[in-house]
């Protein structure tokens, strides 16, 4: 039992320190989850469809090759988190719409998304 008068007074500095500690623990847990998502969802997706994934500067996007009717790649396509490019290319990238909705664009904190915590993936052309 503490003696009267020996309790630590709650000060601005202590509050800031506690908030920092909580945010740090939370950030580590989110980063761990992001690595799991990268390993179990995005890496297999990128390998299967020969895509790259980039995250940084507040932006997340995939880069892939649009294939002509004969199957040969004809143009590099960047499909961003707003999914703007996919509709322009005959649905070749339609599967990314669900990935953005269900994984990459999940809200984290006040201004972030899970996709921003996932490290970039460079796969495209590795097998060529």
Beta strands, then each sheet from edge to edge (+ up, - down):
strand 1: 52-56
strand 2: 59-67
strand 3: 73-80
strand 4: 107-108
strand 5: 112-113
sheet 1: 1+ 2- 3+
sheet 2: 4+ 5-
end
